[in-house]
């Protein structure tokens, strides 16, 4: 290797060092911002919060829906899954990525508070990581989801038993067709927040009735993009003006608007064809459970994101979140040193003072 080749390699190594150092520095400052937001507030019990910026901490409790993660089929309230070339995933450039979050409750000793994750910064732990083997074998623990990404949180006994006894067929890799390197090897990563885990939330507490659109308060491509579509908005305005827009859910959806109808236990008698088998009406206990799960009074305070108060959802207790932020900041400072040293080495190499 001659002097020119040596100089070129030193320049490349220095440039990589600058990029890596700046990346670590950016992550360090991100961790510092999280640390400051969490550390500057004290946690409020869920039964005594007031409207405004709040910090609450407790355990995750699912609300109406539970997500099913893409790579391990685990029940959760948030997941981000990536699949791609083993080298590409390490550089945070996955070939396949899916991210979703649904509303959930934070439960502490005083009660529970509802959180809507739309627009949140979510700090979730890496729960699964694996890579295709040399012979094409898939990593242990991989259990690709079949079916939709959500399911009802409340399941009757028969449904729960059927889910437990369900025989899982062979993996369906159509979703992953073409994903991975040229040898078909893939790396899998999945970050999740699961029910029962500790979580710290910082955001804006406001009455549920003041939410602009609770239906669009989840995160992920399951949210209907037509809410912000000007053509759909114009059609809705025209329907209202013509008087053909249904005044309520019961008029628009009929039986489907009855809580519990979709699982065969409507809280009131459904209107069915005379030849159809009547559905059993839910008991008072079941009705109370449905109302507790799906109905939120307009005065109930919930935690959301706003332009003035960003929403942060971080895994762990406040102390653990602050400690994690401090560690990231220290690594970021190390990244700054690496970037400065690499930049100096790059400049010296350009001047021909290195590599001779």
N, C-alpha and C positions, 0 to 999 in steps of 0.2 A: 504494500500500500504506500503510494507516494505522499508527499506533503500536501498536495492539493486534495486528495481523498481524505486524508486525516482532518484537514481543516473543514471540509464539507461535513464530515460526520460530527465534528465538534459543534458546528453551527446548528445542525439538526438537533443534537442532544440539548444544546442550550435553549433552543426555541421550545422544545418539548418541556423543559424545566420551567420556562416562563409560563407556558400555558397551564401546566399542572399546578404551579404555585398560585397563579391567579384564581384557578378553580377552587383550590382549598381556601383561599382568602375570602372568596365570595360566599362559600358555604359557612365559613366562620362568622362572617357578619350576619348571615341569615340566622344562625344559631344565637348570636348575640341579641338580635332583635326579638326573637322568641323569648329569650331569658329575661330581657327587660320588661316585656309586656306581662309575662306571668309573675315576675318578681315584684313589680310595682303595685300589684293589686293583692288584696287579701280575699280568700274565698268567702263567699256568702252562703249560708244555709239556704237550701232551695225553697223553704217555706217563708223566707223573710227577705227576699230580694226586692229591690225597687227598680223602676224603669231607668234605663241608662246603661253605661258600661259596667259589666259584672264579670267576676271570675267564679266559676263553680267547678267543683271536682267531686268525683264519686265513681260509680261503676256504670258501665253501659247496659242499658235495658232496651230491647227492641220495642218499637211502636207497632204501627199497623202492618208493615212489611219488613221482611228480613231478606237481605241479599244472599245469593249463593255465589261464591267466588268462582272464577273461571278455571283456575288450575287445580284446586283441591276440593271444590264443591263444599266448602265450609260455610255455615251460616255466619253472617257478619253484617255490619252496618256500613262498612266502607272496604273497598279493595281496589288495588291497582295492580294489574297483572301485565307482565312483559314477556314476550317470547321472541327469540331471534338468534342470530349468529353469536356463538359464545364470546367472541371478541367484541362484537358490536354492542351487546348488552352492557358489557363492562364500561363502554364509553357512553352509556346512557342514550344510545340510538337504536332502540329495539325496532324490529320489523313489525311486530304486532303489539299493540298496547290497548288495554281496556281499563277504564276507571269509572267507578260508580260510588255513590253514597246515598243513603236514605235517612230520613228523619228518625231520631231516636231520643230516648230519655236518659238523663244523667240522674242516678239515684244516690242519695246520701242518707244519713241517719234521720234527716228531717222530712224527706219526701222525694219527689221526682220533678224534674224540669225538662220540658221538651226543647230539643235543638233541631233547627232546620239547617242543613249543611251547604246550601247553595252559596257559592262565592267564598267558601272557607279555605284557609290554608290548613291542610291536614298533615300532621306529623304522625305517621303510622309505622310500626316496626316491620321489618322484613320477616315474614313468617315461613316462607318456603323458598328454597333455592336449590336447583338441580340442573343436571346437564345430561344430554344423551350420551351413552357410553360408546366405546370404540366399535362395538358390534351392533350398534343401533338400539340397544336396550334403553328403555326409558327409566328415569330416576325413581327410586322408591318414594311413595307419597303422592305421585302425580295421579290425579283423579279428575280428568277434564269434565266440566259441567255438561250435562245433557239437559236440554230444555231451557226455559226462560231463566233470567238472572234474579227473579224475585219469587217469593212465596209468602203466603199469609202467615203472620206470626202465630195467630191462634189456629190450631188444628184440632179437630175432634179426634176421639180415640181411634176410630177406624182409619182415618187418614194417616195418623201418626204411625199406626201399625203397618199400614201398606207401605209407607216410606221406608220403615226399617227393614221390611221383608223384600223390598224391591231388588230384583236381580239386575246387576249392572252388566250391560253388554260390553263387547270389545270397544276399545277407544275409537272414536270417530275423529279422524285427523283431517277431515275436509277443511276445517277451520285453519289448520296449520299448513295446508298445502303450499309449497314454495317457500315456507319460512325456515330459516336456518342457513347453514353454510352449504357449499356445493356438495358436501358429503351427506347432507341430511341431518347433521348434528344441530341440536338446539340447546339454548340455555333458558331456563325458566326462573322467573322471579315473581313473588307475590307479597305485597304489603297488605295487611288487614287490620281492622279494628273489630273485635268480636264481642258479643254479649258477655258480661261478667268481668271484662277487663277494666282496669282503672283508666280514667281519662280526665284531662283538665281542659276546660272550655273558657275562652275569653271572647266576649262579644257583646252585642246590644240586646238588652232585655226590653221587650215591647209587648203590648197586648196583641193576642192572636188576631183579633178583629181588625187591627191596623195593617196586617200583612196584605200586600198588594195582590199576590197570587200564591196561596199556600200550595197549590198543586204543582207549581213550577219551582218549589223550594228544595228539591232534591238535586243531586249532582250526577250527571251521566247522560249518555245518549238515549236513555229511556224517556227522558223528558221531551215532550212534544215540542219540536222547534217552531211549530206554527203559532205559538203564543205571540211571538214577536213579528210574525209575517204580516206585512201591510195589506196584502191581498185578503188574508183571512180576516183581519180586523175590519176591512171594508165590507166584506160579506156579512159579518156579524152586525155591523152598523145598519146595513141595508135590511137585514132580517128584523132588527128591532123596529126600524122605521115602518116596515110593512106590517108589523104586528104578528109575525109568524114565528118569532123566537119564543121557545117555551119559557114560561115564567119561573119554573122550578124543576128540580131533578125528577120528581115524580111524574110530571107531565112529559118530560123529555125521554125518560128511560123506562117508565113503567115499573115492572117488578124489579128490574135491576137496581132501582134506587132504594129498595127495601134492605136495610142492614141484615146480613145473614142469609140473604136469598141465594147468593152464589155458592154457599156451602150446604144448601138444603135445609137451613134452619132459620127461616125468616122470622123477624120479631113480630110481624103482623101477618095475617092471612094474605097470600098472594092471589092475584087474579089469573086463573088458569083456564084452559079449555075444559069444558065439561067432561071430556073423555080422559083427561090427564089425571094421574094419581095425585091427590092432594099432598102438600108438603106439611110436615108437622111444625107447628108454631113453637118457637124457642121458649124455654122456660124463663121465669123471671130472673133466675140467676144467670142464664145465658144472655138474656137481653141486657142485663146490667154490665156483663163483661164486654159485650159488643159496644155498648155506649161508652164505656170507660176506655176502650181501645181506639175507637174511631171518631168520637166526638170531643171537640175542644170548645169551651165557652169563649165568646169574644173577649172577655175580660182577663182570661188566663194569660200570664206572662210567658213568653217563649223567647229563646235566644236565637238571633239571626245575624247576618252580616248587613252592614250598611256602608254608604260612602264615607261616613265620618268614623265609624267604628268597624274595622275589619274583624272577621271572625277567625279565631284560631281554635283548632281542635287538636290536642296533643295527647299522645299515649302516655299514661303514667300519672303519678301524683305530682302536685306542683313542685315539690322538692326534686323529684326525679327529672322533671322537664328542665328546671333551672340548671341542674348539674350537667345534663346533656348539652345544654346551650354553652356552658362554660368550657366543656371539653371541646366542642366544635370551634369555639373562639381560639383556644390555645392551638389547635391544629391549623386554624386559619393564619395565626401569627407565624407559625412555622412555614406555612405556604408562602407568606410574604417574604420571609428570609430566602426561601428557595428561588422565588421569582427574581428578587434583586440580585442574588448571586449568579443566576443563570443569565440575566440581562447583561451583567458585567462581563461574564465569560463570552457572551455573544459579541459584545462590542470589541473585546480584545481579539477575538478570532477574526472579526472583520478587518481589524487593523493589522492582522498578521502577526500578532505577538504571542498567540497560542498555536500549537500544532506544528511548530518548527522543529 
